[in-house]
Amino acid sequence: MTGERLNNRDLLGLLAKVALPIALQSLIGSSLSLIDNLMVGSLGEVELNAVGVSVQLFFIHWMLLYGFAGGSATFISQFYGVRDFKNIRKTTGFALTIAMGIGLLFFIAGFFFPEYILRIFTKYPEVIETGVGYVRIGSFTFLMLSITQPFTVALRATQQSALPLIASVTALGTNTFLNWVFIFGNLGAPALGVEGAALATAIARLLEMLIILFEVFGLRNKI
């Protein structure tokens, strides 16, 4: 019984160490658009609707990546269990290739045809006109997430879940601060409104990607 209790205690400790950072990172990673909505809401109803409609495209992309990443995490976890690091790297590379393909398609659609994409979600011309800038600037995040997400999944599946959490917390704080700067024109910056929210998110995602790349290639880890 003592051995069983010790095992259970160890298991709970491992779950807290691995699963809790994963849950927090997933929550934070999907909350950047929510921050945009909250802060743009003070500009007016059209601006709020424009961002609310625009983020639908980003949500679809996020769910595609999240679903695919979940599948690749299953294989990486199995390989990690037998310490097969060669196949961990192969699986991560394959996931990166597919994610980049998906991200490139979404980037092309968002950057070159934002008005046509927005027409799928709304029929109001003023909302489409306001949202075009948000989608076009934000489309760069499709490419960044296509790099960030596969490496994030690989870190999680090899029990290094605290590293992606650091990147996501940094991105959330950066996005919130830069929203305040670019949306409302603080600290001498121009007041860009909806486009400022997209710019802040793009910069935050870029910083998140750079931190993840540093954690993968600059630190000694198990990938």
PASE-505718 format. One record per atom (N, C-alpha, C): atom name; x, y, z; residue number from 1. Coordinates in steps of 0.2 Angstrom, whole numbers. Atoms other than C-alpha are relative to their C-alpha. Example, Ala and Ser with C-alpha at 12.3 -4.5 7.8 and 13.67 -1.06 7.14 Angstrom:
2
> atom,u,v,w,n
> N,4,-6,0,1;
> CA,62,-22,39,1;
> C,4,6,0,1;
> N,-4,-6,-1,2;
> CA,68,-5,36,2;
> C,-4,5,3,2;
//
This chain:
223
> atom,u,v,w,n
> N,4,-6,0,1;
> CA,0,0,0,1;
> C,4,6,0,1;
> N,-4,-6,0,2;
> CA,14,12,4,2;
> C,3,1,-7,2;
> N,-2,-1,7,3;
> CA,22,8,-13,3;
> C,-5,3,-4,3;
> N,5,-2,4,4;
> CA,6,11,-21,4;
> C,-1,8,1,4;
> N,1,-7,-2,5;
> CA,4,28,-12,5;
> C,5,4,-3,5;
> N,-5,-4,3,6;
> CA,21,33,-17,6;
> C,0,0,-8,6;
> N,1,0,7,7;
> CA,18,28,-35,7;
> C,-5,5,-2,7;
> N,5,-5,1,8;
> CA,2,38,-35,8;
> C,2,7,1,8;
> N,-3,-7,-2,9;
> CA,11,53,-27,9;
> C,4,2,-6,9;
> N,-4,-2,5,10;
> CA,24,52,-40,10;
> C,-3,1,-7,10;
> N,4,-1,6,11;
> CA,11,51,-54,11;
> C,-3,6,0,11;
> N,3,-7,0,12;
> CA,2,66,-48,12;
> C,5,5,-1,12;
> N,-5,-5,1,13;
> CA,18,75,-47,13;
> C,2,1,-7,13;
> N,-2,0,7,14;
> CA,23,71,-64,14;
> C,-6,3,-5,14;
> N,6,-3,3,15;
> CA,5,76,-70,15;
> C,0,7,1,15;
> N,0,-8,-1,16;
> CA,7,93,-62,16;
> C,6,3,-3,16;
> N,-6,-3,3,17;
> CA,24,95,-69,17;
> C,-1,1,-8,17;
> N,1,1,7,18;
> CA,19,90,-87,18;
> C,-6,3,-3,18;
> N,7,-1,2,19;
> CA,0,92,-89,19;
> C,-2,7,1,19;
> N,2,-7,-2,20;
> CA,-2,109,-80,20;
> C,3,5,-5,20;
> N,-3,-5,5,21;
> CA,10,119,-91,21;
> C,-3,-1,-7,21;
> N,3,1,6,22;
> CA,2,111,-106,22;
> C,-7,3,-1,22;
> N,6,-3,0,23;
> CA,-15,116,-101,23;
> C,0,8,0,23;
> N,0,-7,0,24;
> CA,-10,134,-97,24;
> C,3,3,-6,24;
> N,-2,-3,7,25;
> CA,0,136,-113,25;
> C,-5,-1,-5,25;
> N,5,0,5,26;
> CA,-14,130,-123,26;
> C,-5,6,1,26;
> N,5,-5,-1,27;
> CA,-26,142,-115,27;
> C,3,7,-2,27;
> N,-3,-7,2,28;
> CA,-14,157,-117,28;
> C,1,0,-7,28;
> N,-2,0,7,29;
> CA,-9,152,-135,29;
> C,-6,2,-4,29;
> N,6,-1,4,30;
> CA,-27,153,-140,30;
> C,-4,6,2,30;
> N,3,-6,-3,31;
> CA,-31,169,-130,31;
> C,2,7,-3,31;
> N,-3,-6,3,32;
> CA,-21,182,-141,32;
> C,-6,3,-4,32;
> N,6,-3,4,33;
> CA,-37,185,-152,33;
> C,-5,3,5,33;
> N,4,-3,-5,34;
> CA,-47,187,-137,34;
> C,2,7,3,34;
> N,-3,-6,-2,35;
> CA,-36,201,-131,35;
> C,-1,5,-5,35;
> N,2,-4,6,36;
> CA,-38,209,-148,36;
> C,-7,3,0,36;
> N,8,-1,-1,37;
> CA,-57,208,-146,37;
> C,-1,5,5,37;
> N,2,-4,-6,38;
> CA,-57,216,-129,38;
> C,3,7,-1,38;
> N,-3,-6,1,39;
> CA,-45,230,-133,39;
> C,-3,4,-6,39;
> N,3,-3,6,40;
> CA,-53,234,-150,40;
> C,-7,3,2,40;
> N,7,-1,-2,41;
> CA,-70,234,-142,41;
> C,-2,8,1,41;
> N,1,-7,-2,42;
> CA,-68,252,-136,42;
> C,0,5,-6,42;
> N,-1,-4,5,43;
> CA,-65,259,-153,43;
> C,-7,1,-4,43;
> N,7,0,3,44;
> CA,-83,255,-159,44;
> C,-3,-6,-2,44;
> N,3,7,2,45;
> CA,-95,242,-165,45;
> C,2,-3,-6,45;
> N,-2,3,7,46;
> CA,-89,241,-183,46;
> C,7,-3,1,46;
> N,-6,3,-1,47;
> CA,-71,238,-177,47;
> C,0,-6,4,47;
> N,1,7,-4,48;
> CA,-76,225,-164,48;
> C,-3,-5,-5,48;
> N,2,5,4,49;
> CA,-86,216,-177,49;
> C,5,-2,-5,49;
> N,-5,2,5,50;
> CA,-72,217,-190,50;
> C,5,-5,3,50;
> N,-5,4,-3,51;
> CA,-60,209,-178,51;
> C,-3,-7,2,51;
> N,4,6,-2,52;
> CA,-73,196,-172,52;
> C,-1,-4,-6,52;
> N,1,4,6,53;
> CA,-76,191,-190,53;
> C,7,-2,-3,53;
> N,-6,2,3,54;
> CA,-58,191,-195,54;
> C,3,-6,3,54;
> N,-3,5,-4,55;
> CA,-52,180,-181,55;
> C,-3,-7,-2,55;
> N,2,7,2,56;
> CA,-63,166,-188,56;
> C,5,-4,-4,56;
> N,-5,4,4,57;
> CA,-50,162,-201,57;
> C,6,-2,4,57;
> N,-6,2,-4,58;
> CA,-36,162,-188,58;
> C,-2,-6,5,58;
> N,2,6,-4,59;
> CA,-47,150,-177,59;
> C,0,-6,-4,59;
> N,0,6,5,60;
> CA,-49,138,-192,60;
> C,7,-3,-1,60;
> N,-7,2,1,61;
> CA,-31,138,-195,61;
> C,3,-3,7,61;
> N,-2,2,-7,62;
> CA,-27,136,-176,62;
> C,-3,-7,1,62;
> N,3,6,-1,63;
> CA,-39,121,-175,63;
> C,3,-6,-5,63;
> N,-4,5,4,64;
> CA,-31,112,-190,64;
> C,7,-1,2,64;
> N,-7,2,-3,65;
> CA,-14,114,-183,65;
> C,0,-4,7,65;
> N,1,3,-6,66;
> CA,-20,109,-166,66;
> C,-2,-8,-1,66;
> N,2,7,2,67;
> CA,-28,93,-173,67;
> C,6,-4,-2,67;
> N,-6,4,3,68;
> CA,-13,88,-183,68;
> C,5,-1,5,68;
> N,-5,0,-5,69;
> CA,-1,92,-169,69;
> C,-2,-5,5,69;
> N,2,5,-4,70;
> CA,-11,81,-158,70;
> C,2,-7,-2,70;
> N,-1,7,3,71;
> CA,-9,66,-170,71;
> C,8,-1,0,71;
> N,-7,1,0,72;
> CA,10,69,-171,72;
> C,3,-1,7,72;
> N,-3,0,-7,73;
> CA,12,71,-152,73;
> C,-1,-8,2,73;
> N,1,7,-2,74;
> CA,5,53,-151,74;
> C,6,-4,-2,74;
> N,-6,4,2,75;
> CA,20,46,-161,75;
> C,6,2,4,75;
> N,-6,-2,-3,76;
> CA,33,57,-153,76;
> C,0,-3,7,76;
> N,0,3,-6,77;
> CA,27,51,-136,77;
> C,2,-7,0,77;
> N,-2,7,1,78;
> CA,29,33,-141,78;
> C,7,-1,-1,78;
> N,-7,1,2,79;
> CA,46,36,-148,79;
> C,4,2,6,79;
> N,-4,-3,-6,80;
> CA,51,46,-132,80;
> C,0,-6,5,80;
> N,0,5,-4,81;
> CA,46,31,-122,81;
> C,5,-5,0,81;
> N,-6,5,2,82;
> CA,59,20,-130,82;
> C,6,4,-1,82;
> N,-6,-4,1,83;
> CA,71,34,-131,83;
> C,3,0,-8,83;
> N,-2,0,7,84;
> CA,71,34,-150,84;
> C,0,7,-3,84;
> N,-1,-8,1,85;
> CA,77,52,-153,85;
> C,0,1,-8,85;
> N,0,-1,7,86;
> CA,80,49,-172,86;
> C,-7,0,-3,86;
> N,7,0,3,87;
> CA,62,45,-176,87;
> C,-4,6,3,87;
> N,3,-7,-3,88;
> CA,57,60,-164,88;
> C,1,5,-5,88;
> N,-2,-5,4,89;
> CA,66,71,-175,89;
> C,-3,0,-7,89;
> N,4,1,6,90;
> CA,59,63,-191,90;
> C,-7,2,0,90;
> N,7,-2,0,91;
> CA,41,65,-185,91;
> C,-1,7,1,91;
> N,1,-7,-1,92;
> CA,44,83,-179,92;
> C,2,3,-7,92;
> N,-2,-3,7,93;
> CA,52,87,-197,93;
> C,-6,-1,-4,93;
> N,5,1,4,94;
> CA,37,79,-205,94;
> C,-6,4,2,94;
> N,5,-5,-3,95;
> CA,25,89,-194,95;
> C,1,7,-2,95;
> N,-2,-6,2,96;
> CA,34,104,-198,96;
> C,-1,2,-7,96;
> N,1,0,7,97;
> CA,33,101,-217,97;
> C,-8,1,-1,97;
> N,7,0,1,98;
> CA,14,98,-216,98;
> C,-3,7,2,98;
> N,2,-6,-3,99;
> CA,11,113,-205,99;
> C,2,6,-4,99;
> N,-2,-5,4,100;
> CA,21,124,-216,100;
> C,-4,1,-7,100;
> N,4,0,6,101;
> CA,11,119,-231,101;
> C,-7,3,1,101;
> N,6,-3,-2,102;
> CA,-5,123,-222,102;
> C,0,7,1,102;
> N,-1,-7,-1,103;
> CA,1,139,-216,103;
> C,1,4,-6,103;
> N,-1,-3,6,104;
> CA,7,144,-233,104;
> C,-7,1,-4,104;
> N,7,-1,3,105;
> CA,-11,141,-240,105;
> C,-4,6,3,105;
> N,4,-6,-3,106;
> CA,-19,152,-227,106;
> C,4,7,0,106;
> N,-3,-6,1,107;
> CA,-6,165,-229,107;
> C,-1,3,-7,107;
> N,2,-3,6,108;
> CA,-9,167,-247,108;
> C,-7,2,-1,108;
> N,7,-2,-1,109;
> CA,-28,167,-244,109;
> C,-1,7,4,109;
> N,1,-6,-5,110;
> CA,-26,180,-230,110;
> C,3,6,-3,110;
> N,-4,-6,2,111;
> CA,-13,191,-238,111;
> C,-3,3,-7,111;
> N,2,-2,7,112;
> CA,-19,192,-256,112;
> C,-8,1,-1,112;
> N,7,0,2,113;
> CA,-38,189,-255,113;
> C,-4,1,7,113;
> N,3,0,-6,114;
> CA,-43,195,-238,114;
> C,-8,2,0,114;
> N,7,-2,1,115;
> CA,-59,203,-244,115;
> C,-5,-5,-2,115;
> N,4,6,2,116;
> CA,-65,187,-252,116;
> C,-1,-5,6,116;
> N,1,4,-6,117;
> CA,-62,178,-236,117;
> C,-5,2,5,117;
> N,4,-3,-5,118;
> CA,-71,190,-225,118;
> C,-8,0,-3,118;
> N,7,0,3,119;
> CA,-86,189,-237,119;
> C,-3,-7,2,119;
> N,3,6,-2,120;
> CA,-88,171,-232,120;
> C,-4,0,7,120;
> N,2,0,-7,121;
> CA,-91,176,-214,121;
> C,-5,6,1,121;
> N,5,-6,-1,122;
> CA,-101,193,-216,122;
> C,-2,3,-7,122;
> N,3,-3,6,123;
> CA,-111,203,-229,123;
> C,1,7,1,123;
> N,0,-7,-1,124;
> CA,-108,220,-222,124;
> C,6,3,-2,124;
> N,-6,-3,4,125;
> CA,-96,231,-233,125;
> C,4,3,5,125;
> N,-4,-4,-5,126;
> CA,-90,242,-218,126;
> C,4,-5,4,126;
> N,-4,5,-4,127;
> CA,-85,227,-208,127;
> C,5,-3,-4,127;
> N,-5,3,5,128;
> CA,-76,219,-223,128;
> C,5,5,-1,128;
> N,-5,-5,2,129;
> CA,-67,235,-227,129;
> C,4,1,6,129;
> N,-4,-1,-6,130;
> CA,-61,237,-209,130;
> C,4,-6,2,130;
> N,-4,6,-2,131;
> CA,-56,219,-207,131;
> C,5,-2,-5,131;
> N,-5,2,5,132;
> CA,-46,218,-223,132;
> C,7,1,3,132;
> N,-6,-1,-3,133;
> CA,-31,226,-214,133;
> C,2,-4,5,133;
> N,-1,5,-6,134;
> CA,-32,215,-199,134;
> C,2,-7,-3,134;
> N,-2,7,3,135;
> CA,-32,199,-210,135;
> C,6,0,-4,135;
> N,-6,0,4,136;
> CA,-18,205,-221,136;
> C,6,0,4,136;
> N,-6,-1,-4,137;
> CA,-6,210,-208,137;
> C,0,-7,5,137;
> N,0,6,-4,138;
> CA,-11,195,-197,138;
> C,2,-6,-3,138;
> N,-1,6,4,139;
> CA,-9,183,-211,139;
> C,8,-3,1,139;
> N,-7,3,-1,140;
> CA,10,182,-207,140;
> C,0,-4,6,140;
> N,0,5,-5,141;
> CA,6,173,-191,141;
> C,-2,-7,-2,141;
> N,1,7,2,142;
> CA,0,158,-201,142;
> C,7,-3,-1,142;
> N,-6,2,1,143;
> CA,18,156,-206,143;
> C,4,-1,6,143;
> N,-3,0,-6,144;
> CA,25,159,-189,144;
> C,-3,-6,5,144;
> N,3,5,-4,145;
> CA,13,147,-180,145;
> C,2,-7,-3,145;
> N,-1,7,3,146;
> CA,17,133,-193,146;
> C,7,-2,2,146;
> N,-7,1,-3,147;
> CA,35,134,-186,147;
> C,-1,-2,8,147;
> N,1,1,-7,148;
> CA,30,136,-168,148;
> C,-3,-6,3,148;
> N,4,5,-2,149;
> CA,17,123,-166,149;
> C,3,-7,0,149;
> N,-3,7,0,150;
> CA,26,107,-172,150;
> C,6,0,6,150;
> N,-5,0,-6,151;
> CA,41,112,-160,151;
> C,-3,0,7,151;
> N,4,0,-7,152;
> CA,29,116,-146,152;
> C,-2,-7,2,152;
> N,3,6,-1,153;
> CA,21,99,-148,153;
> C,6,-5,2,153;
> N,-6,4,-2,154;
> CA,38,90,-148,154;
> C,3,1,7,154;
> N,-2,-2,-6,155;
> CA,43,99,-133,155;
> C,-4,-3,6,155;
> N,5,3,-5,156;
> CA,27,94,-124,156;
> C,1,-8,1,156;
> N,0,7,0,157;
> CA,28,76,-129,157;
> C,6,-3,3,157;
> N,-6,3,-3,158;
> CA,46,74,-123,158;
> C,1,3,7,158;
> N,0,-2,-7,159;
> CA,41,81,-105,159;
> C,4,6,1,159;
> N,-3,-7,-1,160;
> CA,48,99,-108,160;
> C,-6,5,-1,160;
> N,6,-4,1,161;
> CA,31,107,-107,161;
> C,1,7,3,161;
> N,-1,-7,-3,162;
> CA,38,122,-96,162;
> C,3,5,-5,162;
> N,-4,-5,5,163;
> CA,48,129,-111,163;
> C,-5,3,-5,163;
> N,5,-3,3,164;
> CA,33,132,-122,164;
> C,-5,5,4,164;
> N,3,-5,-4,165;
> CA,24,140,-108,165;
> C,3,7,1,165;
> N,-3,-6,0,166;
> CA,37,153,-106,166;
> C,-1,4,-6,166;
> N,1,-3,6,167;
> CA,36,157,-124,167;
> C,-7,3,-1,167;
> N,7,-2,0,168;
> CA,17,159,-123,168;
> C,-2,6,5,168;
> N,1,-6,-5,169;
> CA,17,170,-107,169;
> C,3,6,-3,169;
> N,-4,-6,3,170;
> CA,30,181,-116,170;
> C,-4,3,-5,170;
> N,4,-2,6,171;
> CA,19,182,-132,171;
> C,-6,4,3,171;
> N,6,-3,-3,172;
> CA,3,186,-121,172;
> C,2,7,2,172;
> N,-2,-6,-3,173;
> CA,12,200,-112,173;
> C,2,5,-5,173;
> N,-3,-4,6,174;
> CA,20,207,-128,174;
> C,-6,2,-4,174;
> N,6,-2,4,175;
> CA,3,207,-137,175;
> C,-4,5,4,175;
> N,4,-5,-4,176;
> CA,-6,216,-123,176;
> C,3,6,0,176;
> N,-4,-6,-1,177;
> CA,7,229,-121,177;
> C,0,4,-7,177;
> N,-1,-3,6,178;
> CA,9,232,-140,178;
> C,-7,2,-3,178;
> N,7,-2,1,179;
> CA,-10,232,-142,179;
> C,-2,7,3,179;
> N,1,-7,-3,180;
> CA,-11,247,-130,180;
> C,4,5,-4,180;
> N,-4,-4,4,181;
> CA,3,255,-140,181;
> C,-3,2,-7,181;
> N,2,-1,7,182;
> CA,-3,253,-158,182;
> C,-7,1,-1,182;
> N,8,-1,1,183;
> CA,-22,252,-156,183;
> C,-1,8,2,183;
> N,2,-7,-3,184;
> CA,-23,269,-146,184;
> C,5,5,-1,184;
> N,-5,-5,2,185;
> CA,-7,277,-152,185;
> C,4,3,6,185;
> N,-3,-2,-6,186;
> CA,2,278,-135,186;
> C,8,-1,-2,186;
> N,-7,0,0,187;
> CA,21,281,-132,187;
> C,3,3,-7,187;
> N,-2,-4,6,188;
> CA,22,292,-148,188;
> C,-2,-4,-7,188;
> N,1,4,6,189;
> CA,16,278,-160,189;
> C,-7,2,-3,189;
> N,7,-2,3,190;
> CA,2,281,-173,190;
> C,-5,-4,3,190;
> N,6,3,-2,191;
> CA,-15,276,-168,191;
> C,-3,-4,-6,191;
> N,1,4,6,192;
> CA,-18,261,-180,192;
> C,-7,-3,1,192;
> N,6,4,-1,193;
> CA,-34,254,-173,193;
> C,0,-7,-1,193;
> N,1,7,2,194;
> CA,-39,237,-180,194;
> C,7,-2,-2,194;
> N,-6,2,3,195;
> CA,-23,236,-190,195;
> C,6,0,5,195;
> N,-5,0,-6,196;
> CA,-13,240,-174,196;
> C,0,-6,4,196;
> N,1,6,-4,197;
> CA,-21,225,-165,197;
> C,4,-6,-4,197;
> N,-3,5,4,198;
> CA,-15,214,-180,198;
> C,8,0,0,198;
> N,-7,-1,0,199;
> CA,2,221,-180,199;
> C,3,-2,7,199;
> N,-2,3,-7,200;
> CA,4,218,-161,200;
> C,0,-7,1,200;
> N,1,8,0,201;
> CA,-2,200,-163,201;
> C,6,-3,-4,201;
> N,-6,3,4,202;
> CA,11,197,-177,202;
> C,7,1,3,202;
> N,-6,-1,-4,203;
> CA,25,204,-167,203;
> C,1,-5,6,203;
> N,0,4,-6,204;
> CA,20,194,-152,204;
> C,1,-7,-2,204;
> N,-1,7,3,205;
> CA,19,178,-163,205;
> C,7,-1,-2,205;
> N,-7,0,2,206;
> CA,36,182,-170,206;
> C,5,-1,6,206;
> N,-4,1,-6,207;
> CA,44,184,-153,207;
> C,-1,-7,3,207;
> N,2,7,-3,208;
> CA,35,167,-147,208;
> C,4,-5,-5,208;
> N,-4,5,5,209;
> CA,43,158,-163,209;
> C,7,1,2,209;
> N,-7,0,-1,210;
> CA,60,165,-159,210;
> C,2,-3,6,210;
> N,-1,4,-6,211;
> CA,59,159,-141,211;
> C,0,-7,-1,211;
> N,0,7,1,212;
> CA,54,142,-146,212;
> C,6,-3,-4,212;
> N,-6,2,4,213;
> CA,68,141,-159,213;
> C,6,0,4,213;
> N,-5,0,-5,214;
> CA,80,146,-146,214;
> C,0,-6,5,214;
> N,1,6,-5,215;
> CA,73,133,-134,215;
> C,2,-7,-3,215;
> N,-2,7,3,216;
> CA,75,119,-147,216;
> C,7,0,-2,216;
> N,-6,0,3,217;
> CA,91,124,-155,217;
> C,6,3,4,217;
> N,-5,-4,-4,218;
> CA,100,135,-142,218;
> C,1,-3,7,218;
> N,-1,4,-6,219;
> CA,97,124,-127,219;
> C,1,-7,-1,219;
> N,0,8,0,220;
> CA,101,106,-123,220;
> C,-7,-3,2,220;
> N,6,3,-1,221;
> CA,85,97,-125,221;
> C,-1,-7,-3,221;
> N,0,7,1,222;
> CA,78,80,-129,222;
> C,-3,-1,-7,222;
> N,3,0,7,223;
> CA,72,84,-147,223;
> C,6,-2,-5,223;
//
